[in-house]
Amino acid sequence: MSRVGSTTSQGWNWKACIVRCFLIGLAVGLGASLGLLILGPILSNRLAEAQKQKTPPATVPQPAAMASPTLPLPPSPMATPTAPPSATPTHSPTSPPPTPTPPATPTALSPSATPTTAPTMPPPMGYPPTPIPYACGARAEELVLKMQPVTHEDEALAKAGVVVLCAIRDNRWDVVASYAHPDRGDLRFSPDVYLSPEDLSFPADLVPGLPTDNTVYTWGTMPGSGMPIRMTFREYVQAYVYDGPYWESAQPGLDVRRGAGTVPDNHATFYPGSRVVEFYLPPSEPGGLDWRSLRLVFVPLHPDTRTMWRLVAITHDAWTP
């Protein structure tokens, strides 16, 4: 009897332990679920508020203020613009000023071009409308007096020829080009005194850049041999323009031809109303053949006013076989 009772008591104790554990676990689970139901919404609200505090408010972009267009001022009636005004970009006072754009470098003449006739030119704009003043010293007055001008027309022509010679000596082709006729707008170069439409003729505004031009041009043919004269502008000037000490030693003259050349001089028919200023270098010995002349052909600026002269051609004279 005691063994049966003892066994029964142990069995109930074991079952009671299982029931207690189950009840405890159930109580814990119900407590956790209840806690989540109560505390869950509170924690969720706290997390949302913290996230809002960390994220900065979005900045709404403001539309840029439209710049007021700057209307160009009307030109002053006293000013005479020589070129259209360039547009000046506007910038904000707080931003750095724009970097100025350097002036464009003029394009050199193409070395491959070798014109054999006078180039076709647009209507001349004049370069410039009046000759560039150029001082040449006491020698200039001496050369003018040697030409023995009689009239005001002669004196104006002699002075223009001396200034052009002085500028050629100094390689100031901008001054030479400023004596071009503003209506014709070009300068003709001939290696002899016979002028032809096939002579090279350059627009006056391009003449100042010719000394730095490396283009080889065909300037005509050599007397006797008939070989073409192919030279750069610098080489041509040394051979057929300023090929001697004209400024120091030449004998100046108006409308004269001192050299006994065989090539006919046709400037009067090629340029009606033109006149010539000649600078003659005599031969090294009497009867010699090494004489030469630089001849400048001028026309009046206006047909009815012959006291202002403009250069149209630069020719060369020398002995020819």
Secondary structure, 3 states (H helix, E strand, C coil): CHHHHHHHHHHHHHHHHHHHHHHHHHHHHHHHHHHHHHHHHHHHHHHHHHHHHHCCCCCCCCCCCCCCCCCCCCCCCCCCCCCCCCCCCCCCCCCCCCCCCCCCCCCCCCCCCCCCCCCCCCCCCCCCCCCCCCCCCHHHHHHHHHCCCCCHHHHHHHHHHHHHHHHHHCCCHHHHHHCECCCCCEEEEECCCCCCCCCEEEEHHHHHHHHHCCCCEEEEECCCCCCEEEECHHHHHHHHCCCCCHHHHCEEEECCCCCCCCCCCCHHHHCCCCEEEEEEECCCCCCCCCCEEEEEEEEEEECCEEEEEEEEEEEEEECCC
